């Protein structure tokens, strides 16, 4: 059997840590930022851990 290919969209959106957690970008900071308070855009910085149920699906798409 051939190997399963990694889902292209998933590999651009998720990253797996050394301990196996799935990280993702925080939503809501890509556009229309001019009217959003600086406090809010700062809060949206950085990556977050994906919720367990979604993480299972993401790992499957990543072939892990």
C-alpha positions in Angstrom: 0.0 0.0 0.0 1.3 3.5 -0.8 1.7 6.0 2.1 -1.1 8.5 2.8 -0.2 12.1 1.7 -0.2 14.9 4.3 -3.2 17.2 3.9 -1.7 20.4 2.4 -4.1 22.7 4.2 -3.5 21.1 7.6 0.3 21.3 7.3 0.0 25.1 6.7 -2.3 25.6 9.7 -1.1 23.2 12.5 2.2 22.4 14.2 2.8 19.5 16.5 5.0 20.1 19.6 7.5 17.7 21.0 5.0 16.5 23.6 2.4 15.8 20.9 0.1 18.8 21.4 -1.3 20.5 18.3 -0.8 24.2 18.0 -2.7 26.7 15.8 -2.8 30.4 15.1 -5.3 32.4 17.1 -8.3 33.5 14.9 -9.3 37.1 14.3 -6.0 38.9 13.5 -5.7 38.6 9.7 -7.5 41.6 8.5 -9.7 44.6 9.6 -7.3 45.3 12.4 -7.4 49.0 12.2 -10.6 49.3 14.3 -9.7 46.6 16.8 -8.1 47.8 20.0 -4.4 47.2 20.4 -5.1 45.3 23.6 -7.1 42.8 21.6 -4.6 42.4 18.8 -1.9 41.8 21.4 -4.1 39.1 23.0 -4.4 37.4 19.7 -0.6 37.1 19.3 1.0 33.8 19.5 -0.1 30.2 19.1 -2.7 28.3 21.1 -3.2 24.6 21.8 -5.9 23.0 19.8 -8.9 21.5 21.7 -8.6 17.7 22.2 -11.4 16.7 19.8 -10.1 18.9 17.0 -6.5 17.8 17.7 -7.4 14.2 17.0 -8.7 15.1 13.5 -5.8 17.5 12.8 -3.3 14.7 13.7 -5.0 12.3 11.3 -4.8 14.9 8.5 -1.1 15.4 9.3 -0.5 11.7 9.2 0.6 11.4 12.8 
